[in-house]
Amino acid sequence: MSDEELSAFELEVLQHLWHLEQASTPELHRRVCNVRDVKYSTVRTIVDRLERKQAIERIAQQGRAQVFRPLLSKAEVSLPMTRKFVDRVFAGDSRPLLSHLLDSATLDSRDIAYLESVIARRKSELDDND
């Protein structure tokens, strides 16, 4: 994908595609309409933009409708967005963001165990690189 950022609406449509793995524009329109009242032509425009940005590709034709699939994974989209956010809001330091998220989230013991496993894995990766 080019360096162009995705709009909130483009990201919303892409999230539907990630969930479905592939979908036609009419199917995407139905999904989006569950959340907001929007015309088919608006969703079609968003799909066209995502295709121009090389975030999705046409893979088939169902009657007159085209079927699309995502070209980008969630990680390929979320990592640069997260980095930009940390740079803008926290001057590049992710520790205050992590602290804020932990302080403001409602965590149960499963959540804490998951976070501990993520931290342990990251520590292990760092130890392997030393």
LUMLO-865024 format. One record per residue: residue number from 1; x, z, y of N, C-alpha, C in turn; residue in one letter; chain. Coordinates in nm, 3 decimals, always signed. Layout:
LUMLO-865024
[NUM; [X; Z; Y]; [X; Z; Y]; [X; Z; Y]; "a"; "A"]
...
end
This chain:
LUMLO-865024
[1; [+0.085; +0.000; -0.118]; [+0.000; +0.000; +0.000]; [+0.088; +0.000; +0.123]; "m"; "A"]
[2; [+0.041; -0.058; +0.225]; [+0.116; -0.058; +0.350]; [+0.118; +0.082; +0.409]; "s"; "A"]
[3; [+0.184; +0.097; +0.523]; [+0.193; +0.227; +0.588]; [+0.064; +0.268; +0.659]; "d"; "A"]
[4; [-0.038; +0.182; +0.652]; [-0.165; +0.214; +0.715]; [-0.227; +0.337; +0.648]; "e"; "A"]
[5; [-0.278; +0.426; +0.730]; [-0.346; +0.543; +0.676]; [-0.488; +0.506; +0.638]; "e"; "A"]
[6; [-0.543; +0.582; +0.545]; [-0.681; +0.563; +0.506]; [-0.771; +0.647; +0.596]; "l"; "A"]
[7; [-0.882; +0.589; +0.635]; [-0.981; +0.665; +0.710]; [-1.051; +0.762; +0.614]; "s"; "A"]
[8; [-1.123; +0.856; +0.670]; [-1.196; +0.952; +0.588]; [-1.297; +0.880; +0.498]; "a"; "A"]
[9; [-1.363; +0.778; +0.550]; [-1.463; +0.705; +0.471]; [-1.395; +0.622; +0.362]; "f"; "A"]
[10; [-1.281; +0.560; +0.394]; [-1.207; +0.486; +0.293]; [-1.164; +0.579; +0.180]; "e"; "A"]
[11; [-1.118; +0.696; +0.217]; [-1.077; +0.794; +0.117]; [-1.196; +0.838; +0.031]; "l"; "A"]
[12; [-1.311; +0.855; +0.093]; [-1.431; +0.893; +0.019]; [-1.467; +0.787; -0.086]; "e"; "A"]
[13; [-1.462; +0.660; -0.048]; [-1.493; +0.552; -0.142]; [-1.387; +0.546; -0.252]; "v"; "A"]
[14; [-1.261; +0.564; -0.215]; [-1.154; +0.563; -0.314]; [-1.170; +0.679; -0.413]; "l"; "A"]
[15; [-1.216; +0.793; -0.366]; [-1.240; +0.906; -0.455]; [-1.347; +0.872; -0.560]; "q"; "A"]
[16; [-1.450; +0.799; -0.518]; [-1.551; +0.756; -0.614]; [-1.488; +0.663; -0.718]; "h"; "A"]
[17; [-1.402; +0.574; -0.675]; [-1.335; +0.484; -0.769]; [-1.244; +0.560; -0.865]; "l"; "A"]
[18; [-1.173; +0.660; -0.814]; [-1.090; +0.741; -0.904]; [-1.176; +0.806; -1.010]; "w"; "A"]
[19; [-1.290; +0.858; -0.969]; [-1.380; +0.925; -1.064]; [-1.436; +0.826; -1.167]; "h"; "A"]
[20; [-1.477; +0.709; -1.121]; [-1.541; +0.611; -1.209]; [-1.440; +0.523; -1.284]; "l"; "A"]
[21; [-1.320; +0.513; -1.232]; [-1.212; +0.427; -1.283]; [-1.231; +0.280; -1.247]; "e"; "A"]
[22; [-1.353; +0.234; -1.244]; [-1.385; +0.100; -1.192]; [-1.532; +0.100; -1.153]; "q"; "A"]
[23; [-1.564; +0.017; -1.052]; [-1.704; +0.013; -1.006]; [-1.727; -0.111; -0.922]; "a"; "A"]
[24; [-1.852; -0.153; -0.920]; [-1.893; -0.263; -0.832]; [-1.927; -0.206; -0.695]; "s"; "A"]
[25; [-1.933; -0.292; -0.598]; [-1.970; -0.247; -0.464]; [-2.111; -0.186; -0.462]; "t"; "A"]
[26; [-2.211; -0.246; -0.530]; [-2.342; -0.181; -0.533]; [-2.338; -0.041; -0.595]; "p"; "A"]
[27; [-2.257; -0.024; -0.699]; [-2.246; +0.108; -0.760]; [-2.180; +0.208; -0.664]; "e"; "A"]
[28; [-2.078; +0.163; -0.593]; [-2.014; +0.249; -0.494]; [-2.113; +0.285; -0.383]; "l"; "A"]
[29; [-2.194; +0.189; -0.342]; [-2.294; +0.214; -0.239]; [-2.392; +0.322; -0.285]; "h"; "A"]
[30; [-2.439; +0.311; -0.410]; [-2.531; +0.413; -0.462]; [-2.466; +0.551; -0.461]; "r"; "A"]
[31; [-2.340; +0.559; -0.501]; [-2.269; +0.687; -0.503]; [-2.255; +0.745; -0.363]; "r"; "A"]
[32; [-2.215; +0.661; -0.268]; [-2.197; +0.707; -0.130]; [-2.331; +0.753; -0.072]; "v"; "A"]
[33; [-2.437; +0.682; -0.105]; [-2.570; +0.718; -0.052]; [-2.619; +0.853; -0.104]; "c"; "A"]
[34; [-2.560; +0.904; -0.211]; [-2.595; +1.039; -0.256]; [-2.545; +1.144; -0.158]; "n"; "A"]
[35; [-2.448; +1.107; -0.076]; [-2.386; +1.200; +0.018]; [-2.427; +1.172; +0.162]; "v"; "A"]
[36; [-2.438; +1.044; +0.195]; [-2.471; +1.004; +0.333]; [-2.554; +0.878; +0.332]; "r"; "A"]
[37; [-2.635; +0.862; +0.435]; [-2.720; +0.744; +0.449]; [-2.636; +0.635; +0.516]; "d"; "A"]
[38; [-2.604; +0.532; +0.439]; [-2.519; +0.426; +0.490]; [-2.567; +0.292; +0.432]; "v"; "A"]
[39; [-2.554; +0.188; +0.510]; [-2.597; +0.056; +0.467]; [-2.497; -0.003; +0.368]; "k"; "A"]
[40; [-2.547; -0.091; +0.283]; [-2.463; -0.160; +0.186]; [-2.349; -0.233; +0.256]; "y"; "A"]
[41; [-2.380; -0.300; +0.366]; [-2.278; -0.378; +0.436]; [-2.163; -0.291; +0.485]; "s"; "A"]
[42; [-2.192; -0.166; +0.518]; [-2.086; -0.074; +0.562]; [-1.993; -0.041; +0.446]; "t"; "A"]
[43; [-2.050; -0.014; +0.330]; [-1.967; +0.014; +0.212]; [-1.887; -0.110; +0.175]; "v"; "A"]
[44; [-1.949; -0.225; +0.185]; [-1.879; -0.352; +0.155]; [-1.758; -0.368; +0.248]; "r"; "A"]
[45; [-1.776; -0.337; +0.376]; [-1.665; -0.345; +0.471]; [-1.552; -0.250; +0.432]; "t"; "A"]
[46; [-1.586; -0.129; +0.391]; [-1.485; -0.032; +0.349]; [-1.411; -0.083; +0.226]; "i"; "A"]
[47; [-1.484; -0.138; +0.130]; [-1.423; -0.194; +0.009]; [-1.327; -0.307; +0.048]; "v"; "A"]
[48; [-1.369; -0.394; +0.139]; [-1.282; -0.502; +0.186]; [-1.154; -0.447; +0.250]; "d"; "A"]
[49; [-1.168; -0.343; +0.330]; [-1.050; -0.282; +0.394]; [-0.956; -0.223; +0.290]; "r"; "A"]
[50; [-1.012; -0.153; +0.192]; [-0.929; -0.095; +0.086]; [-0.855; -0.203; +0.007]; "l"; "A"]
[51; [-0.922; -0.316; -0.013]; [-0.857; -0.427; -0.083]; [-0.745; -0.486; +0.003]; "e"; "A"]
[52; [-0.770; -0.503; +0.132]; [-0.665; -0.554; +0.223]; [-0.545; -0.461; +0.229]; "r"; "A"]
[53; [-0.572; -0.331; +0.221]; [-0.465; -0.231; +0.226]; [-0.397; -0.214; +0.090]; "k"; "A"]
[54; [-0.441; -0.292; -0.008]; [-0.387; -0.289; -0.144]; [-0.402; -0.152; -0.210]; "q"; "A"]
[55; [-0.512; -0.086; -0.179]; [-0.544; +0.042; -0.243]; [-0.632; +0.020; -0.366]; "a"; "A"]
[56; [-0.703; -0.094; -0.368]; [-0.788; -0.130; -0.481]; [-0.770; -0.279; -0.509]; "i"; "A"]
[57; [-0.816; -0.321; -0.628]; [-0.812; -0.464; -0.660]; [-0.938; -0.505; -0.733]; "e"; "A"]
[58; [-0.972; -0.633; -0.716]; [-1.085; -0.693; -0.788]; [-1.043; -0.719; -0.931]; "r"; "A"]
[59; [-1.126; -0.677; -1.025]; [-1.089; -0.699; -1.166]; [-1.192; -0.779; -1.243]; "i"; "A"]
[60; [-1.314; -0.792; -1.191]; [-1.418; -0.865; -1.265]; [-1.532; -0.901; -1.171]; "a"; "A"]
[61; [-1.623; -0.977; -1.226]; [-1.743; -1.017; -1.155]; [-1.861; -0.980; -1.243]; "q"; "A"]
[62; [-1.961; -0.912; -1.187]; [-2.085; -0.880; -1.257]; [-2.197; -0.947; -1.180]; "q"; "A"]
[63; [-2.236; -1.065; -1.226]; [-2.333; -1.141; -1.149]; [-2.271; -1.180; -1.017]; "g"; "A"]
[64; [-2.336; -1.140; -0.907]; [-2.281; -1.169; -0.774]; [-2.191; -1.057; -0.723]; "r"; "A"]
[65; [-2.189; -0.945; -0.794]; [-2.111; -0.829; -0.749]; [-1.971; -0.831; -0.811]; "a"; "A"]
[66; [-1.875; -0.793; -0.729]; [-1.738; -0.782; -0.778]; [-1.711; -0.638; -0.822]; "q"; "A"]
[67; [-1.626; -0.625; -0.921]; [-1.589; -0.494; -0.974]; [-1.445; -0.466; -0.931]; "v"; "A"]
[68; [-1.421; -0.343; -0.888]; [-1.290; -0.303; -0.838]; [-1.237; -0.186; -0.917]; "f"; "A"]
[69; [-1.105; -0.170; -0.912]; [-1.040; -0.053; -0.968]; [-0.934; -0.008; -0.869]; "r"; "A"]
[70; [-0.901; +0.121; -0.869]; [-0.797; +0.169; -0.777]; [-0.659; +0.121; -0.821]; "p"; "A"]
[71; [-0.577; +0.086; -0.725]; [-0.437; +0.054; -0.751]; [-0.348; +0.175; -0.727]; "l"; "A"]
[72; [-0.397; +0.266; -0.646]; [-0.320; +0.385; -0.611]; [-0.376; +0.506; -0.683]; "l"; "A"]
[73; [-0.288; +0.592; -0.729]; [-0.331; +0.717; -0.790]; [-0.361; +0.819; -0.681]; "s"; "A"]
[74; [-0.427; +0.928; -0.721]; [-0.453; +1.036; -0.625]; [-0.322; +1.089; -0.568]; "k"; "A"]
[75; [-0.221; +1.103; -0.653]; [-0.092; +1.156; -0.607]; [-0.027; +1.062; -0.506]; "a"; "A"]
[76; [-0.037; +0.931; -0.528]; [+0.023; +0.835; -0.436]; [-0.042; +0.840; -0.297]; "e"; "A"]
[77; [-0.166; +0.882; -0.293]; [-0.237; +0.892; -0.166]; [-0.221; +1.032; -0.107]; "v"; "A"]
[78; [-0.237; +1.135; -0.190]; [-0.239; +1.272; -0.137]; [-0.102; +1.323; -0.095]; "s"; "A"]
[79; [+0.003; +1.285; -0.164]; [+0.136; +1.337; -0.129]; [+0.178; +1.298; +0.012]; "l"; "A"]
[80; [+0.172; +1.171; +0.051]; [+0.209; +1.138; +0.190]; [+0.116; +1.201; +0.293]; "p"; "A"]
[81; [-0.014; +1.211; +0.259]; [-0.108; +1.273; +0.352]; [-0.074; +1.421; +0.370]; "m"; "A"]
[82; [-0.040; +1.488; +0.260]; [-0.004; +1.630; +0.267]; [+0.124; +1.649; +0.346]; "t"; "A"]
[83; [+0.222; +1.564; +0.321]; [+0.348; +1.573; +0.397]; [+0.325; +1.556; +0.546]; "r"; "A"]
[84; [+0.244; +1.458; +0.583]; [+0.215; +1.436; +0.726]; [+0.145; +1.557; +0.785]; "k"; "A"]
[85; [+0.051; +1.614; +0.710]; [-0.021; +1.732; +0.758]; [+0.075; +1.849; +0.779]; "f"; "A"]
[86; [+0.161; +1.874; +0.682]; [+0.258; +1.984; +0.693]; [+0.352; +1.958; +0.811]; "v"; "A"]
[87; [+0.395; +1.835; +0.829]; [+0.482; +1.803; +0.942]; [+0.412; +1.828; +1.075]; "d"; "A"]
[88; [+0.288; +1.783; +1.086]; [+0.215; +1.795; +1.213]; [+0.174; +1.938; +1.244]; "r"; "A"]
[89; [+0.120; +2.007; +1.145]; [+0.060; +2.138; +1.170]; [+0.160; +2.252; +1.154]; "v"; "A"]
[90; [+0.252; +2.237; +1.060]; [+0.344; +2.347; +1.028]; [+0.491; +2.311; +1.054]; "f"; "A"]
[91; [+0.513; +2.208; +1.134]; [+0.649; +2.165; +1.172]; [+0.738; +2.144; +1.049]; "a"; "A"]
[92; [+0.678; +2.093; +0.942]; [+0.754; +2.059; +0.823]; [+0.777; +2.173; +0.726]; "g"; "A"]
[93; [+0.734; +2.293; +0.758]; [+0.756; +2.409; +0.672]; [+0.629; +2.437; +0.592]; "d"; "A"]
[94; [+0.635; +2.416; +0.462]; [+0.515; +2.432; +0.379]; [+0.483; +2.577; +0.345]; "s"; "A"]
[95; [+0.577; +2.669; +0.366]; [+0.552; +2.809; +0.329]; [+0.433; +2.869; +0.404]; "r"; "A"]
[96; [+0.421; +2.850; +0.536]; [+0.302; +2.906; +0.603]; [+0.170; +2.847; +0.551]; "p"; "A"]
[97; [+0.174; +2.719; +0.512]; [+0.054; +2.658; +0.456]; [+0.018; +2.724; +0.323]; "l"; "A"]
[98; [+0.117; +2.743; +0.237]; [+0.090; +2.808; +0.108]; [+0.038; +2.949; +0.128]; "l"; "A"]
[99; [+0.099; +3.022; +0.219]; [+0.055; +3.158; +0.248]; [-0.090; +3.158; +0.299]; "s"; "A"]
[100; [-0.120; +3.069; +0.390]; [-0.255; +3.058; +0.445]; [-0.356; +3.027; +0.335]; "h"; "A"]
[101; [-0.323; +2.932; +0.248]; [-0.414; +2.896; +0.141]; [-0.437; +3.012; +0.045]; "l"; "A"]
[102; [-0.330; +3.084; +0.012]; [-0.345; +3.198; -0.078]; [-0.424; +3.311; -0.014]; "l"; "A"]
[103; [-0.403; +3.335; +0.114]; [-0.474; +3.443; +0.184]; [-0.621; +3.412; +0.203]; "d"; "A"]
[104; [-0.654; +3.284; +0.221]; [-0.793; +3.249; +0.254]; [-0.875; +3.209; +0.132]; "s"; "A"]
[105; [-0.812; +3.188; +0.019]; [-0.884; +3.142; -0.100]; [-0.939; +3.261; -0.179]; "a"; "A"]
[106; [-1.048; +3.235; -0.247]; [-1.101; +3.333; -0.342]; [-1.043; +3.296; -0.478]; "t"; "A"]
[107; [-0.950; +3.379; -0.524]; [-0.881; +3.350; -0.649]; [-0.921; +3.450; -0.757]; "l"; "A"]
[108; [-0.941; +3.399; -0.878]; [-0.963; +3.489; -0.990]; [-0.834; +3.492; -1.074]; "d"; "A"]
[109; [-0.835; +3.567; -1.181]; [-0.713; +3.583; -1.261]; [-0.668; +3.450; -1.323]; "s"; "A"]
[110; [-0.760; +3.362; -1.357]; [-0.722; +3.229; -1.409]; [-0.650; +3.147; -1.304]; "r"; "A"]
[111; [-0.699; +3.153; -1.181]; [-0.635; +3.081; -1.072]; [-0.492; +3.132; -1.050]; "d"; "A"]
[112; [-0.477; +3.263; -1.052]; [-0.345; +3.323; -1.031]; [-0.252; +3.288; -1.147]; "i"; "A"]
[113; [-0.302; +3.289; -1.270]; [-0.221; +3.250; -1.385]; [-0.177; +3.104; -1.373]; "a"; "A"]
[114; [-0.267; +3.019; -1.327]; [-0.232; +2.877; -1.306]; [-0.121; +2.865; -1.202]; "y"; "A"]
[115; [-0.136; +2.934; -1.090]; [-0.034; +2.928; -0.985]; [+0.099; +2.981; -1.034]; "l"; "A"]
[116; [+0.095; +3.088; -1.113]; [+0.219; +3.142; -1.169]; [+0.286; +3.040; -1.261]; "e"; "A"]
[117; [+0.208; +2.965; -1.337]; [+0.266; +2.864; -1.426]; [+0.327; +2.748; -1.345]; "s"; "A"]
[118; [+0.263; +2.713; -1.235]; [+0.318; +2.608; -1.148]; [+0.451; +2.655; -1.088]; "v"; "A"]
[119; [+0.454; +2.778; -1.043]; [+0.578; +2.834; -0.985]; [+0.687; +2.842; -1.091]; "i"; "A"]
[120; [+0.653; +2.887; -1.211]; [+0.751; +2.897; -1.320]; [+0.807; +2.759; -1.355]; "a"; "A"]
[121; [+0.720; +2.659; -1.360]; [+0.765; +2.522; -1.389]; [+0.860; +2.472; -1.281]; "r"; "A"]
[122; [+0.824; +2.497; -1.156]; [+0.909; +2.452; -1.045]; [+1.045; +2.524; -1.047]; "r"; "A"]
[123; [+1.044; +2.654; -1.076]; [+1.170; +2.729; -1.089]; [+1.258; +2.669; -1.198]; "k"; "A"]
[124; [+1.196; +2.636; -1.309]; [+1.269; +2.578; -1.422]; [+1.331; +2.444; -1.382]; "s"; "A"]
[125; [+1.256; +2.363; -1.310]; [+1.308; +2.233; -1.262]; [+1.428; +2.254; -1.170]; "e"; "A"]
[126; [+1.418; +2.352; -1.081]; [+1.529; +2.382; -0.989]; [+1.651; +2.432; -1.065]; "l"; "A"]
[127; [+1.630; +2.518; -1.167]; [+1.740; +2.570; -1.247]; [+1.809; +2.458; -1.323]; "d"; "A"]
[128; [+1.729; +2.362; -1.373]; [+1.787; +2.249; -1.447]; [+1.874; +2.161; -1.359]; "d"; "A"]
[129; [+1.842; +2.155; -1.229]; [+1.919; +2.073; -1.135]; [+2.046; +2.141; -1.086]; "n"; "A"]
[130; [+2.059; +2.271; -1.110]; [+2.179; +2.345; -1.066]; [+2.294; +2.329; -1.161]; "d"; "A"]
end
